[in-house]
Amino acid sequence: MYPQLLTLILFGIAASFTPGPNNVMASHSGFNFGFRKTVPLMLGVIFGWTSLLILMEAGLIFVFQKFEILQSIIKILGSFFLIYLAYKIAFSKIKDNEDVKQPIGFINTFLFQFINPKGVVVAMIIVSTFVDVQLNYLRDSIVVTVVFFFMAAGSISAWCLIGKYLRKFATSENFIKNFNYTMSFLLIVCVILFYV
């Protein structure tokens, strides 16, 4: 039995369900495109995050610890991507008779996990705190990966559903614009918090 399971789950809830770039993107996409069209985005987050965690467990964490400049590079690249995304969200046009734009897809969100500053830092904390590399490395890695796979799936789905059901209150173009502005603002806040 994994002795820190309860602590791991509580940390997972705090890390996964709090606002962050992935959750904001899922909420925005659920609001504008619905749950079904957001599934590729959600799968990209879930499998990208899980892949990042597995790579950290496999030794990438030691590379980050040795070359701290990599953390700064990821923070800068992730910040630029999120600022660009915030701009796109804030100035997206309300659907008239034009074709409905597609939400962010699987590949983009999968790859984003590797430059998502929050995700990289959380993965490093998880591996350094909950994986015993001396005694129970394999067991700890499997438990951590499984727990956080389900945390990612649960949180990204919940945030998408929040966005989807907020759409029921969207009775005017003004409401939709304000929602998009709010999501854009939250992404900018995420960027600011990376540097505080």
Secondary structure, DSSP 8 states (H G I E B T S, - for coil): --TTHHHHHHHHHHHHHS--HHHHHHHHHHHHH-HHHHHHHHHHHHHHHHHHHHHIIIIIHHHHHH-THHHHHHHHHHHHHHHHHHHHHHT----SSS-------HHHHHHHTTT-HHHHHHHHHHHHHH--SSSSHHHHHHHHHHHHHHHHHHHHHHHHHHHHHHGGG--SHHHHHHHHHHHHHHHHHHHHHHT-
